[in-house]
């Protein structure tokens, strides 16, 4: 069940990050989900480092760190994906 939640949270974080980043991202949905999962993991580590490990109720601080990390990872991951795929190609 933990893996299912990781995929769902990664999917949601990846989509929110894509919506926040200006411009068009070219990475596919499956890769955006992986970037979101990585953002959630990095955000949890950052929150733990800043002392937001467990709070009663909703962990808004942890969620902010997760979203921030997901935005950075989606942005950098999409740049890497675009450069690996050869950038944007114009069709004649």
Order of alpha helices (4+ residues) and beta strands (2+ residues): alpha-alpha-alpha
